[in-house]
Amino acid sequence: MNCNYCEFRCQMPNSLCKMYEEKDGQIVEKYPHKWSSYHPNATESIPIYHALPNCQMMEVGSFNCNANCAYCINARVATIPENGLFLFDFTPERLAEMTAKSGCAGIHFGVNEFVVSLPSVLAAAAAASRLGLLVGGSSNGFMTPEAAELIAAKFSYLNISLKSFSSEYYQKYTGLPSVEPILRNIKYFADKLHLEITTPVVQGLNDHELPAITEFLAGVNPNIAWHIFRLQPQYKMEGRVPPDINELTVLVEKARQKLPFTYFSNFIGSPLDNTICPVCGEILMERICRSSCGAVLLDNYLNADNRCARCGYQFPLADLNKGGQK
């Protein structure tokens, strides 16, 4: 029997992520409703820039992954067995209630790839929705169309990590065999929910692909938020030198000519973390980076109807309570 949650479609009992098994003719989780972490996190730190500004989400993670990225910043939970972690056992209802009591707007499934715990994620998402909470997540995007449909029905937003435009890169540095399912899912989710994209850059390996990714994303949605990160030397790339900030800034500024909401946001003091009006150049949303992921919102200069105060440009800020900005 094959698992149909991610595109590996593993033949049981050989679950690559080690999170599923076959029981009574069904694919079930080995560790349902078990989580490695939970903590409030600002949407800008996820990063989500074009929805829920200055809002807190309860970020929840499980463990293990269907990928093995050479630079994984969360290898502690993504690449080690479950007995190496202290696990929290929360029912969907309890997780939703904790989130509501914390004052967070909803649950964000991140830290590791949430598709490896998808039944628990969907159950928690349903419980959250019953309490009027929003649900979102961060994903590598390597999921089946069947799983994508289930996610789109429960989630209000996603940030998908498009690590490269090359299947060869994916095979060598992420353990995933092809970029094609990820590109397919980006197109699918762009029409179903609020979508933002993150691309970690490893200089000399995938920085030359940024123009091609720019063209692809512009074809999906020219207003999409694209977060470009420079490599943080971690895990198997611990000794590698991070990309040159000035050289990567040039590439980001070129990308902004076609994708005006391209951000370079994981080094302290980045000048490319602000949202700039593509018509008049006014700062619409001002942010400052203070860590290795995302930023902090300093000020929101949009009018009440999300227009630029100088020229009246209508900024596509998603209203997730009304289904998001497509």
C-alpha positions as CSV (number, residue, x, y, z in Angstrom):
1,M,0.0,0.0,0.0
2,N,1.3,3.4,-0.9
3,C,1.1,6.6,1.2
4,N,-0.4,9.5,-0.8
5,Y,0.6,12.5,1.4
6,C,3.8,13.5,-0.2
7,E,5.2,12.9,-3.7
8,F,7.4,10.1,-2.7
9,R,4.3,8.0,-2.4
10,C,6.2,5.5,-0.2
11,Q,5.4,1.8,-0.4
12,M,4.5,0.7,3.2
13,P,6.1,-0.2,5.5
14,N,9.1,1.8,4.1
15,S,7.9,5.3,5.1
16,L,10.8,7.6,4.2
17,C,9.7,10.2,6.8
18,K,9.2,7.4,9.3
19,M,5.8,9.0,10.4
20,Y,3.3,6.7,8.7
21,E,2.4,3.1,8.7
22,E,-0.3,0.7,7.3
23,K,-2.9,-0.5,9.7
24,D,-6.1,-2.3,8.8
25,G,-5.8,-1.4,5.1
26,Q,-5.3,2.3,5.8
27,I,-2.3,4.7,6.0
28,V,-2.2,6.1,9.6
29,E,0.2,8.2,11.7
30,K,2.6,6.5,14.0
31,Y,2.5,9.5,16.4
32,P,-0.8,11.2,16.2
33,H,-1.3,14.5,18.0
34,K,2.3,14.6,19.2
35,W,4.2,17.9,18.8
36,S,7.8,18.9,19.3
37,S,7.2,22.6,20.0
38,Y,4.6,25.4,20.3
39,H,5.2,29.1,20.8
40,P,3.7,32.4,19.7
41,N,5.4,34.0,16.7
42,A,4.8,37.2,14.8
43,T,3.6,36.7,11.2
44,E,6.5,38.8,9.9
45,S,8.9,36.3,11.5
46,I,7.3,33.3,9.7
47,P,7.6,35.2,7.2
48,I,4.2,36.4,6.0
49,Y,4.3,40.0,5.0
50,H,1.1,40.6,3.0
51,A,-1.4,39.3,5.5
52,L,-2.1,39.7,9.3
53,P,0.4,42.5,9.8
54,N,1.9,42.6,13.4
55,C,-0.2,39.6,14.3
56,Q,0.7,36.7,16.6
57,M,0.2,33.1,15.5
58,M,0.8,30.0,17.6
59,E,3.6,28.2,15.7
60,V,3.4,24.4,16.2
61,G,5.8,21.8,15.0
62,S,6.0,18.0,15.0
63,F,9.2,16.2,13.9
64,N,11.0,14.5,11.0
65,C,10.7,15.5,7.4
66,N,10.3,14.1,3.9
67,A,13.4,16.1,2.8
68,N,17.0,16.3,4.0
69,C,18.2,19.8,3.2
70,A,22.0,20.2,3.5
71,Y,21.5,23.6,5.2
72,C,18.5,22.8,7.4
73,I,18.2,25.3,10.3
74,N,15.8,23.0,12.1
75,A,17.8,19.8,11.7
76,R,17.3,19.2,15.5
77,V,13.7,18.3,14.9
78,A,13.7,17.4,11.2
79,T,16.4,14.8,11.1
80,I,16.5,12.9,14.4
81,P,14.3,10.1,15.7
82,E,11.3,10.8,17.9
83,N,13.0,9.4,21.1
84,G,15.5,12.3,20.9
85,L,12.7,14.9,21.5
86,F,10.5,15.8,24.3
87,L,7.0,15.5,22.8
88,F,3.8,17.3,23.7
89,D,0.6,15.2,23.4
90,F,-2.2,17.7,22.6
91,T,-5.6,16.7,21.2
92,P,-6.8,19.0,18.4
93,E,-9.3,20.6,20.8
94,R,-6.7,21.3,23.4
95,L,-4.3,22.8,20.9
96,A,-7.0,25.1,19.5
97,E,-8.1,26.1,23.0
98,M,-4.6,26.9,24.1
99,T,-4.1,29.0,21.0
100,A,-7.4,30.9,21.7
101,K,-6.5,31.6,25.3
102,S,-3.0,32.8,24.3
103,G,-4.6,35.7,22.2
104,C,-3.1,34.4,19.0
105,A,-5.1,34.8,15.8
106,G,-4.6,31.2,14.9
107,I,-2.2,28.2,14.4
108,H,0.8,28.2,12.1
109,F,2.2,24.7,11.4
110,G,6.0,25.1,10.8
111,V,9.4,24.2,12.3
112,N,9.4,21.0,10.3
113,E,7.5,19.8,7.2
114,F,3.9,19.5,8.5
115,V,2.8,17.1,5.7
116,V,4.6,14.3,7.7
117,S,1.9,14.8,10.3
118,L,-1.0,15.8,8.0
119,P,-3.9,14.0,9.7
120,S,-3.1,15.5,13.0
121,V,-2.6,18.9,11.4
122,L,-5.9,18.8,9.6
123,A,-7.7,17.7,12.8
124,A,-6.2,20.6,14.7
125,A,-7.0,22.9,11.8
126,A,-10.7,21.8,12.0
127,A,-10.8,22.4,15.8
128,A,-9.2,25.8,15.3
129,S,-11.7,26.8,12.7
130,R,-14.6,25.9,15.1
131,L,-13.2,28.5,17.5
132,G,-12.9,31.1,14.7
133,L,-9.1,30.8,14.5
134,L,-7.0,31.1,11.3
135,V,-4.7,28.3,10.1
136,G,-1.6,28.5,8.0
137,G,1.8,26.8,7.5
138,S,5.3,26.7,6.1
139,S,6.0,23.8,3.7
140,N,8.6,22.6,1.2
141,G,5.7,22.0,-1.2
142,F,6.6,18.4,-2.1
143,M,3.0,17.1,-1.5
144,T,0.6,15.2,-3.7
145,P,-2.4,16.9,-5.4
146,E,-4.6,14.9,-3.0
147,A,-2.8,16.4,0.0
148,A,-2.8,19.8,-1.5
149,E,-6.6,19.7,-1.9
150,L,-7.0,18.8,1.8
151,I,-4.7,21.6,2.9
152,A,-6.4,24.2,0.7
153,A,-9.7,23.3,2.3
154,K,-8.5,24.1,5.8
155,F,-5.7,26.7,5.5
156,S,-6.0,30.4,5.0
157,Y,-2.3,30.9,3.9
158,L,0.9,29.2,3.1
159,N,4.6,30.0,2.8
160,I,6.2,27.6,0.4
161,S,10.0,27.2,0.2
162,L,11.0,27.2,-3.5
163,K,14.6,26.1,-2.9
164,S,15.7,26.1,-6.5
165,F,14.4,26.0,-10.1
166,S,16.5,22.9,-10.9
167,S,15.6,19.3,-10.1
168,E,19.4,18.5,-10.1
169,Y,19.8,21.0,-7.2
170,Y,16.9,19.4,-5.4
171,Q,18.3,16.0,-5.8
172,K,21.8,16.9,-4.6
173,Y,21.0,19.3,-1.7
174,T,17.5,18.6,-0.5
175,G,17.0,14.9,-1.0
176,L,13.9,15.6,-3.1
177,P,13.9,14.1,-6.6
178,S,12.2,16.9,-8.6
179,V,11.1,20.6,-8.5
180,E,8.1,19.9,-10.7
181,P,5.6,18.9,-8.0
182,I,6.6,22.1,-6.0
183,L,6.0,24.3,-9.1
184,R,2.7,22.6,-9.7
185,N,1.6,23.1,-6.1
186,I,2.6,26.8,-6.1
187,K,0.3,27.3,-9.1
188,Y,-2.5,25.4,-7.4
189,F,-2.3,27.2,-4.0
190,A,-2.0,30.6,-5.6
191,D,-5.6,30.3,-6.7
192,K,-6.8,28.8,-3.4
193,L,-5.4,30.8,-0.5
194,H,-2.9,33.5,0.4
195,L,0.5,32.4,-0.8
196,E,4.0,33.7,-0.2
197,I,7.3,32.2,-1.3
198,T,10.7,31.8,0.3
199,T,14.0,31.0,-1.5
200,P,17.2,30.3,0.5
201,V,20.2,31.3,-1.6
202,V,23.4,29.3,-1.6
203,Q,25.9,31.5,-3.5
204,G,27.5,29.6,-6.4
205,L,24.8,26.9,-6.3
206,N,21.4,28.5,-6.9
207,D,21.9,32.3,-7.0
208,H,22.1,32.2,-10.8
209,E,18.5,30.8,-10.9
210,L,16.9,33.9,-9.4
211,P,16.0,35.4,-12.8
212,A,14.2,32.2,-13.8
213,I,12.4,32.0,-10.5
214,T,11.4,35.6,-10.9
215,E,9.8,34.9,-14.3
216,F,8.0,31.9,-13.0
217,L,6.5,33.7,-10.0
218,A,5.6,36.7,-12.0
219,G,3.6,34.4,-14.2
220,V,1.8,33.0,-11.2
221,N,1.1,36.3,-9.5
222,P,3.0,39.5,-10.1
223,N,2.0,40.8,-6.7
224,I,3.2,37.7,-4.8
225,A,5.5,38.3,-1.8
226,W,8.9,36.6,-2.4
227,H,11.3,36.3,0.5
228,I,14.9,35.8,-0.5
229,F,17.1,34.5,2.3
230,R,20.9,34.2,2.3
231,L,22.3,30.8,3.5
232,Q,22.8,30.5,7.2
233,P,25.7,28.0,7.5
234,Q,24.0,25.1,9.3
235,Y,23.9,21.3,9.4
236,K,25.9,19.8,6.5
237,M,26.9,23.3,5.2
238,E,28.2,24.6,8.5
239,G,31.5,25.6,7.1
240,R,30.2,27.4,4.0
241,V,30.6,31.1,3.7
242,P,27.2,33.0,3.5
243,P,26.3,34.8,0.3
244,D,27.8,38.3,-0.2
245,I,25.1,40.8,0.8
246,N,26.0,43.4,-1.8
247,E,26.0,40.9,-4.7
248,L,22.7,39.4,-3.6
249,T,21.2,42.9,-3.1
250,V,21.8,43.6,-6.8
251,L,20.0,40.4,-7.8
252,V,17.1,41.3,-5.5
253,E,16.8,44.8,-6.9
254,K,16.7,43.3,-10.4
255,A,13.9,40.9,-9.3
256,R,11.9,43.8,-8.0
257,Q,11.6,45.2,-11.5
258,K,9.2,42.3,-12.3
259,L,8.2,41.3,-8.8
260,P,7.9,44.6,-6.8
261,F,7.3,42.7,-3.5
262,T,10.6,40.8,-3.4
263,Y,12.2,41.0,0.0
264,F,15.8,40.3,1.2
265,S,15.1,39.9,4.9
266,N,17.4,37.8,6.9
267,F,20.3,40.0,7.8
268,I,20.3,42.7,10.4
269,G,19.6,46.2,9.0
270,S,18.4,45.0,5.5
271,P,17.2,47.9,3.4
272,L,15.1,45.5,1.4
273,D,12.6,44.5,4.1
274,N,10.2,47.3,3.5
275,T,7.1,47.2,1.3
276,I,7.5,49.9,-1.3
277,C,4.7,51.4,-3.4
278,P,5.4,50.2,-7.0
279,V,3.8,53.4,-8.4
280,C,5.3,56.2,-6.4
281,G,8.0,54.6,-4.3
282,E,6.5,55.5,-0.9
283,I,7.2,53.2,2.0
284,L,3.9,51.3,2.7
285,M,5.1,49.0,5.5
286,E,8.3,49.5,7.3
287,R,10.2,46.6,8.9
288,I,13.5,45.8,10.5
289,C,15.3,42.4,10.5
290,R,16.7,41.4,13.8
291,S,17.2,37.6,13.4
292,S,17.9,34.9,10.7
293,C,14.2,34.7,9.6
294,G,11.8,37.4,8.7
295,A,11.5,40.7,10.4
296,V,9.6,43.0,12.8
297,L,6.9,45.4,11.6
298,L,7.8,49.0,12.7
299,D,5.0,50.9,11.0
300,N,2.1,50.4,8.6
301,Y,1.6,53.6,6.5
302,L,-1.4,52.3,4.5
303,N,-4.7,54.1,4.7
304,A,-7.7,52.4,6.3
305,D,-8.6,50.8,2.9
306,N,-5.0,49.6,2.3
307,R,-4.1,52.4,-0.1
308,C,-0.9,54.3,-0.5
309,A,-1.3,57.6,1.3
310,R,0.6,59.5,-1.4
311,C,-0.7,58.1,-4.7
312,G,-3.7,56.0,-3.8
313,Y,-2.3,52.7,-5.0
314,Q,-4.4,49.7,-3.8
315,F,-2.0,47.4,-1.9
316,P,-3.1,43.7,-2.2
317,L,-3.1,43.1,1.6
318,A,-4.9,39.8,2.2
319,D,-8.1,39.8,4.4
320,L,-7.9,36.2,5.5
321,N,-11.2,36.5,7.3
322,K,-12.8,36.9,3.8
323,G,-10.9,34.2,2.1
324,G,-7.6,35.9,1.4
325,Q,-6.2,37.9,-1.6
326,K,-6.0,35.7,-4.7
